Amino acid sequence: MKNTIGNLFTVTQFGESHGEAIGVVLDGVPAGLEIDMEALNYQMYIRKPKGTISTQRHEADEVRFVSGVFNGKTTGSPCCIIIENGAQHSKDYESLKEVARPSHADYAAEVKYNGFQDYRGGGHFSGRLTAPIVAAGAIAIQLLKQKGIVLATHVAQLHHITDELFSDNQDECLKQINMINEVEFALINQDRKEEMIACIDQARMNLDAVGGILETCVLGMPAGVGEPNFDSIESRISHAVFSVGAVKGIEFGLGFGFKDKYSSEVNDEFEIVNGKVVTKTNNNAGINGGITNGMPIKFKTVVKPTPSIAKQQNSINFKTNENVHLEINGRHDPAIIHRARVVIDSMVAITLVDCLIERFGITWFQEGIQCKED
């Protein structure tokens, strides 16, 4: 089982949904970074379920560093983060331990791990495992912020309801990013919030679930980051984003919109503005040849509807090799897209820090960190 992502700035994930604890080991963190626990806890907070539009499993999600941080600052050694589980209802899964829930990893895991996997709550495949990713991502976001790099993700579409998209004007886009990062339900047009919440609630009452599209924007990435071909910025971000279980698609910039255009319509022409190289348009999402060109990185992610629903569905019992019907009871999200936005931010931040260390070295992040006095 592969549970580590990154080359120089690495994150190793561990734990199961209904185990004692979950967590990550984060290696390659520059020494001397003062951890902003208030900012980290806020990231954990906006991932938490709230109201009737999310699961009713409510965990404290208290982040505990057991290594790598001393007197509030990173030491340079691996940061081990533990988050204890305390609200498991494992009995909810006893009737399903031999049944493959549709669109879940149950059957695939049964085959791969010969029945030894932890089936409770999806085990290691559960969305519960995104909590420590968000904790690790909060550290990466703080490192990026020190270098003037900021990012945000919002719900561009929930089912049939759409939000505005990030502005092409970078000053306006920065305002949108700052605003999104300060609200619980990530929308550019907050007037759409009640309509989206009502849509999720309606799905819940119908014993169903909905999905949608997230849009992410990164501002401040320097040009020249990324490796052509096999380690392009697109492939690295895609690798990270597809590690989030509910993600089923991604497109950068104009994406599939390129299909019916002429080059003369979509080529991003270069120009000098105030001594800086920019492009007049940004259809390629700030990336050329797999390498950043200094323009905003923009991409969209498709998040599928939560597969755990209470409607009767057809499936199999993989122990008896029989066809069965099932109804999934317990505590499940009628939509996860509004919670997933911070998980996407975290995976992208972790990836970009790794790419930046590869390009400039770890000392690039240490330039603004004061050396400890004797």
C-alpha positions in Angstrom: 0.0 0.0 0.0 1.5 3.3 -1.1 0.7 6.0 1.4 3.4 8.7 0.7 3.3 11.6 -1.7 6.2 14.0 -2.6 9.9 13.8 -3.3 11.6 16.2 -0.9 8.6 17.5 1.0 6.8 14.3 1.7 3.5 13.4 3.4 2.9 9.8 4.7 -0.7 9.1 5.8 -1.7 6.5 8.3 -4.8 5.2 10.2 -8.3 4.0 9.6 -11.7 5.6 9.9 -12.7 3.7 13.0 -9.2 3.0 14.4 -7.8 4.7 17.5 -6.2 7.6 15.6 -5.3 8.9 12.2 -2.4 11.0 11.2 0.5 12.0 8.9 4.3 12.1 9.0 5.5 15.3 7.2 9.1 15.3 6.2 11.2 18.0 4.6 9.8 20.9 6.6 12.3 23.8 6.9 13.5 24.3 10.5 12.5 27.4 12.4 9.0 27.8 10.9 6.7 29.1 13.6 3.5 27.1 13.4 0.4 29.3 13.4 -1.9 27.0 15.3 -4.8 29.4 15.0 -4.6 29.2 11.2 -4.1 25.5 11.3 -7.1 25.0 13.5 -9.2 27.2 11.2 -8.3 24.9 8.3 -9.5 21.9 10.4 -12.7 23.8 11.3 -13.8 24.5 7.7 -13.4 20.8 6.9 -15.7 19.8 9.7 -19.3 18.7 9.1 -21.9 21.3 9.9 -25.7 21.2 10.1 -27.9 18.8 8.1 -25.9 19.1 4.9 -23.0 17.0 6.2 -22.5 13.8 8.1 -23.6 13.7 11.8 -20.2 12.2 12.8 -18.7 15.0 14.8 -15.0 14.6 15.8 -13.0 17.0 17.9 -10.2 16.9 15.3 -7.6 18.2 17.8 -4.2 18.2 16.1 -1.3 16.9 18.2 2.3 17.1 17.2 4.3 14.3 18.6 7.6 15.2 16.9 9.2 17.8 14.7 7.9 20.9 16.6 9.6 22.3 19.7 8.6 25.5 21.5 6.1 26.2 18.7 8.7 26.0 15.9 9.7 23.2 13.5 12.9 21.5 14.2 13.7 20.2 10.8 13.0 16.6 11.8 9.8 14.8 10.6 6.6 16.2 11.9 4.3 13.5 13.2 0.7 14.7 13.5 -1.9 12.6 15.3 -5.7 13.1 15.4 -7.6 10.8 17.7 -10.9 9.3 16.6 -13.6 9.4 19.2 -17.0 9.2 17.5 -16.9 5.8 15.8 -20.1 3.8 15.3 -18.5 0.6 14.1 -21.7 -1.4 14.6 -23.2 0.4 11.7 -20.9 -1.6 9.4 -21.4 -5.1 10.8 -24.1 -5.9 8.3 -22.0 -4.7 5.4 -18.7 -6.3 6.1 -19.2 -8.8 3.3 -21.2 -6.6 1.0 -19.7 -4.3 -1.6 -21.2 -0.9 -1.3 -21.7 0.6 -4.8 -19.0 3.0 -5.9 -17.0 2.3 -2.7 -13.6 0.6 -2.4 -15.0 -2.4 -0.5 -14.8 -5.0 -3.3 -11.5 -3.7 -4.7 -9.9 -3.7 -1.3 -11.2 -7.2 -0.5 -9.5 -8.5 -3.6 -6.3 -6.6 -3.1 -5.8 -7.2 0.6 -7.3 -10.7 0.8 -9.9 -9.8 3.3 -7.6 -8.3 5.9 -8.6 -4.7 5.3 -10.4 -2.8 8.0 -14.0 -2.6 6.6 -15.4 -0.3 9.4 -16.4 3.1 7.9 -14.3 2.4 4.8 -11.2 1.9 6.8 -8.1 3.5 5.2 -10.2 4.5 2.2 -12.5 6.7 4.2 -12.9 10.5 3.8 -12.0 10.6 7.5 -8.3 10.3 6.3 -8.5 13.7 4.8 -8.4 15.3 8.3 -4.6 14.8 8.8 -4.0 15.8 5.1 -5.7 19.2 6.0 -3.4 19.5 9.0 -0.3 18.9 6.9 -1.7 21.1 4.2 -2.0 24.0 6.7 1.7 23.9 7.2 2.3 23.9 3.5 -0.1 26.8 3.1 1.8 28.8 5.7 5.1 28.1 3.9 3.7 29.3 0.6 2.2 32.4 2.3 5.6 33.4 3.5 6.7 33.6 -0.1 3.7 35.6 -1.3 1.9 32.6 -2.8 -1.8 32.2 -1.9 -4.6 29.9 -3.1 -8.2 29.1 -2.6 -10.9 26.7 -3.8 -14.6 27.4 -4.2 -17.7 25.5 -5.2 -18.0 26.5 -8.9 -21.0 24.2 -9.3 -23.2 22.1 -7.1 -25.5 19.8 -9.0 -27.1 22.3 -11.4 -26.4 25.5 -9.4 -23.3 27.6 -10.5 -21.2 30.1 -8.8 -19.1 32.9 -10.5 -15.6 31.9 -11.6 -12.3 33.5 -10.5 -11.6 36.8 -12.2 -9.0 37.2 -14.9 -8.0 40.4 -13.2 -5.3 39.4 -10.6 -6.1 42.2 -8.1 -9.8 41.2 -8.1 -8.8 37.5 -8.0 -6.7 38.2 -4.9 -9.7 39.7 -3.2 -11.8 36.7 -4.1 -9.2 34.3 -2.7 -9.0 36.3 0.6 -12.8 36.3 0.9 -13.2 32.6 0.1 -10.7 31.7 2.7 -12.7 33.6 5.4 -16.0 31.9 4.8 -17.4 28.5 5.8 -19.2 27.8 2.5 -16.8 28.6 -0.2 -18.5 30.7 -2.8 -17.5 33.8 -4.7 -21.2 34.9 -5.0 -22.5 34.3 -1.5 -26.1 34.9 -2.8 -26.0 31.3 -4.1 -25.3 29.8 -0.7 -28.9 29.3 0.5 -29.9 27.7 -2.9 -27.0 25.3 -2.7 -27.7 24.4 0.9 -31.4 23.8 0.0 -30.2 21.5 -2.9 -28.1 19.4 -0.6 -30.9 19.2 2.0 -33.3 18.1 -0.7 -30.9 15.3 -1.7 -30.7 14.2 1.9 -34.4 14.1 2.3 -34.6 12.0 -0.9 -32.1 9.6 0.6 -29.6 10.7 -2.1 -26.5 12.8 -2.6 -25.1 15.4 -5.0 -21.7 16.3 -6.4 -20.3 19.2 -8.4 -17.2 21.1 -9.6 -14.6 22.9 -7.5 -12.4 25.7 -9.0 -8.9 26.3 -7.6 -6.7 29.3 -8.2 -3.1 29.9 -7.1 -1.6 33.4 -7.2 2.1 34.3 -6.8 3.8 31.1 -8.2 7.1 32.1 -9.7 7.9 31.2 -13.3 10.2 28.3 -14.1 8.8 25.7 -11.6 8.1 22.1 -12.8 9.7 19.5 -14.9 8.7 18.9 -18.5 6.8 15.7 -19.5 6.6 13.3 -16.6 6.8 15.7 -13.7 4.9 18.6 -15.2 3.1 20.9 -12.8 -0.2 19.6 -14.3 0.8 15.9 -13.7 2.0 16.6 -10.2 -1.1 18.5 -9.2 -3.3 15.9 -10.9 -1.5 13.1 -9.0 -2.2 14.9 -5.7 -5.8 15.9 -6.5 -6.7 12.4 -7.6 -5.5 11.2 -4.3 -8.7 12.6 -2.9 -11.2 9.7 -3.1 -14.2 11.5 -4.6 -12.3 13.3 -7.4 -13.1 11.9 -10.8 -11.8 14.6 -13.2 -9.7 17.6 -13.6 -9.1 20.3 -16.2 -6.5 23.1 -16.4 -7.4 26.5 -17.7 -9.7 26.3 -20.7 -9.4 22.5 -20.5 -11.9 20.7 -22.7 -13.0 24.1 -24.0 -10.0 23.9 -26.3 -11.7 21.3 -28.4 -13.6 23.6 -30.8 -11.3 26.6 -30.9 -8.7 27.9 -33.3 -5.2 28.6 -32.1 -5.7 32.2 -32.9 -8.6 32.3 -30.5 -6.9 30.7 -27.5 -3.1 31.2 -27.7 -1.9 33.2 -24.6 0.0 36.1 -26.1 2.9 37.5 -24.1 3.5 41.2 -23.2 5.5 43.3 -20.8 3.5 45.2 -18.2 5.4 47.4 -15.7 8.5 45.5 -16.5 7.0 42.1 -15.8 6.3 39.3 -18.3 2.6 38.4 -18.4 0.1 36.9 -20.9 -2.9 38.7 -22.2 -5.1 35.7 -21.6 -4.6 32.7 -19.4 -6.2 29.8 -21.2 -3.2 27.5 -20.3 -3.6 28.1 -16.6 -0.2 29.6 -16.0 1.6 26.6 -17.3 3.6 26.1 -20.5 5.5 22.9 -21.3 4.6 21.6 -17.8 6.5 24.6 -16.3 4.9 27.6 -14.5 5.0 30.9 -16.5 4.2 33.2 -13.5 0.5 33.6 -14.3 -2.2 32.3 -12.0 -2.6 28.5 -11.9 -6.3 27.7 -12.4 -8.0 24.3 -12.6 -11.4 22.7 -12.0 -12.1 19.4 -10.2 -15.1 17.2 -10.5 -16.3 15.7 -7.2 -18.7 12.8 -7.5 -21.9 12.5 -5.3 -21.2 10.7 -2.0 -21.8 7.0 -2.8 -23.2 6.2 0.7 -27.0 6.7 0.4 -29.9 5.1 2.2 -31.9 4.2 -1.0 -32.0 0.5 -1.8 -29.3 -0.6 -4.2 -28.2 -3.8 -5.9 -24.9 -5.3 -4.9 -23.1 -8.6 -4.1 -22.0 -10.5 -1.0 -18.4 -11.3 -1.9 -18.1 -14.1 0.7 -21.2 -16.1 -0.4 -21.0 -15.0 -4.1 -24.6 -14.0 -4.0 -26.6 -11.0 -5.4 -28.1 -8.9 -2.6 -30.0 -5.7 -1.9 -28.6 -3.1 0.6 -29.6 0.1 2.2 -26.7 2.0 3.8 -27.6 3.3 7.2 -25.4 5.4 9.5 -24.0 8.9 9.3 -23.2 10.1 5.8 -22.7 13.3 3.8 -25.5 14.2 1.3 -22.7 16.2 -0.3 -19.0 16.4 0.4 -18.0 19.1 -2.1 -18.2 22.0 0.3 -15.9 20.2 2.7 -13.6 19.0 0.0 -12.5 22.5 -0.9 -10.0 22.7 1.9 -8.7 19.1 1.1 -8.0 20.2 -2.5 -6.2 23.3 -1.2 -4.1 21.1 1.1 -3.0 18.6 -1.6 -2.1 21.5 -4.0 -0.2 23.3 -1.3 1.8 20.2 -0.3 2.6 19.6 -4.0 3.7 23.1 -4.8 6.0 23.3 -1.7 7.6 20.0 -2.9 8.0 21.4 -6.4 9.4 24.7 -5.1 12.0 22.9 -2.9 13.1 20.9 -5.9 13.5 24.1 -7.9 15.1 26.5 -5.4 16.1 24.3 -2.4 14.8 24.2 1.1 16.8 27.4 2.0 14.5 29.4 -0.3 11.8 28.9 2.4 14.2 29.6 5.2 15.2 33.1 3.9 12.5 34.8 6.0 13.1 32.7 9.1 15.3 34.3 11.7 18.2 32.2 13.1 17.9 31.3 16.7 20.1 33.4 19.0 22.6 31.6 21.2 
